[in-house]
């Protein structure tokens, strides 16, 4: 079935509040949507801009670089990215990284950095000055063409657009409103996934099934089989829409628990078979990954913030599967 991409703004109802989502949708010639695939929008990466501009990158045609059955073993802190950093997100080719850094005013601002190859260090990060405000910005990602930036500011979702990757992103447009408190956001080809926490502290991952329908209601996207641990904000869905990685909210001692959930096809609305990721939950393996930030399309590499460093700040760590 041939697909084309369209971009538009749809009025979406989020619980009892109105949500305006700017979403890239993969639409078939007969108007149908695939609500599960993440390969053509949101945090899945794609495109062909690479490090030459702030695009979403295009990946490379290399052989398998890991055994997907192996655990996330080797870990490396990105020493070139200093400061108290959170919510890393990368393009599919891993040449561009977005992250949030705490400023001297105790606010979080968005930064971007690029590198010429996956094995190279990132260059000096620069702030997204056209997007950052006096509020806290975090949880950023780009559309595959690098023209739309999705992010959270003061627990609300925003989108900023530009005409070309040679331009800078400017102030964003509000996507959510009212009493919705967002801890995480991922825009996909058929809608949006998001983690929200209400005043009761009941975190949950939701999927808005049909963003073209103003009356569409979101529904919980995970069947937990009795497990009580819910996503705490950090999550990532694979490009084929079949695997979910997530981490829980921090417990009293600052620890989190990592899980993987799967589904047999995107026709199945909820992720199932929730299992802990043992190697990410092992406190003896250091540096400790604090939350899920981003996972490569081939599932070989996971990026996330570390636990507190000796300097009392969060760094970015890369965990890699073996061959």
PyMOL commands that set and color helices and strands:
alter all, ss='L'
color gray80, all
select helices_A, chain A and resi 42-44+50-52+278-281
alter helices_A, ss='H'
color red, helices_A
select strands_A, chain A and resi 3-14+17-28+72-77+85-90+96-102+108-114+126-127+137-142+148-153+156-161+173-174+182-188+191-196+204-208+219-220+231-237+243-248+258-262+272-276+294-295+301-308+314-321
alter strands_A, ss='S'
color yellow, strands_A
deselect
rebuild
show_as cartoon
